[in-house]
Amino acid sequence: MDPSKHRPSSAFNSPFFTTNSGAPVWNNNSSLTIGSRGPILLEDYHLVEKIANFDREKIPERVVHARGASAKGFFEVTHDISNLTCADFLRAPGVQTPVIVRFSTVIHERGSPETMRDPRGFAVKFYTREGNFDLVGNNFPVFFIRDGMQFPEMVHALKPNPKSHIQEDWRILDFFSHHPESLHMFTFLFDDVGVPQDYRHMDGSGVNTYTLINKAGKANYVKFHWRPTCGVKCLLEEEAIKVGGANHSHATQDLYDSIAAGNYPEWKLFIQVIDPDHEHSFDFDPLDVTKTWPEDILPLLPVGRLVLNKNIDNFFNENEQLAFSPALIVPGVYYSDDKMLQSRIFSYPDTQRYRLGPNYLQLPANAPKCAHHNNHHDGFMNFMHRDEEVNYFPSRYDSVRHAETHPIPPAIFNGKRERVIIDKENNFKQPGERYRSWAPDRQDRFVRRWVKALSDPRVTHEIRSIWVSYWSEADRSLGQKIASHLNLKPSI
Ligand code: HEM
């Protein structure tokens, strides 16, 4: 055995207790004391090591999406989209790629109930032959805001009040009263789908617009969508109270038990495509993360299927230490200029360096499964074995070279520096259409949830009126209904 390459693993467990350095422990129950009652000797290294390790067991939880469950499986291409992308993992029907997926709630802590009204994270790591591709999405296809500059403010408003540590509607409605672009997202959050039945019965979406590029260098904008083969199911208020009251980890348990029983969750992957040459021909901006792309004019094209057929072996290693990032793309896939996505590219690796340390990509769940090499090295907790003498580039002693080039979007930029909002806001049309597409009982539940939130005694008359005017602009009858429940006059 080469000692420097040996990795600790429970596969090499000794049949008896040892210290971390491998020395036998002949008593794991009693501290080393003078006499049977104490005091304890400082030389009881096993006790000190054990307690010191315990004292450091917890790492910072994710600042958002702290509560989650993960599982492993594979992605299989079912439809040829090689005309759109040169991505190796999408090269032909039948190609399979191993994946790990993490589902999550967004706002509350690591141990919070999984029945909260909250978006759900849907993050997929594809371990491709050309590096890891992370599709870090949510169950809703849109987002609250368009600019990463507002993200920390938004999260502060949604998180518990810093004084009471209770999530409070008046703070949420105050913040978003400044952001009518959030209306569309609220038609998901305050709809029945705001509390999914569990992680298996929910949609997923890449949310941001991405780019696919083919061998010839032709770029197209795409939206990614996951659809569960077992359908979307939700919990209404009464059910959510019962389910969450009985088991605050019901969705984690459902995922784990389903996979253990061989009932493997499956989703189909679809894309929608817009040719950037036509990006100005819509009444919305295709890079605007608050908009969906209408399926009647931009149909869902099938791409593949995702099957989760293996439970994780260890929650800490494959959930807490798992690190997804929209920055992780592979040749054939690229970002778009969506400002929100651009901020995300910075944020995830940055928080992970803090949360997990600078070598977080060496952790087995995060490391690529293909050969990889560069000269970023050392730092805290480095455990990569390296025996090269040349750790700089270029060098005449080392044959490592640049990879072959791959196409990236050819767009040419021209514009002045500015801090502004996008031109084509169109905040009210899609939320109104979505509300009108529902059956009356679903509309009523939506109204009831809004009336309840706006009835928080700390929501001011001004804020109530703003929300009534927003919803009236989306749909006149919706605004009227909310206003009449609140004894307000709709302004339009
Ligand atoms: C500029 C806007 C955003 C910022 C700055 C941001 C930031 C973050 C941060 C810091 C984390 C914690 C990551 C970690 O500790 O590993 C996170 C997690 C996550 N975010 Fe965002 N986020 C943004 C927008 C979004 C959007 C639009 C989506 C939906 C597509 C999204 C989906 C997720 C998911 C699914 C996770 C959990 C990943 C996991 O399971 O580990 N975020 N985000």
Residues whose N, C-alpha, C, O or C-beta is under 5 A from the ligand:
A	BS01	HEM	R62 V63 V64 H65 R102 S104 G121 F122 A123 V136 G137 N138 F143 G148 F151 S205 G206 V207 N208 L322 A323 F324 M340 S343 R344 S347 T351 R355
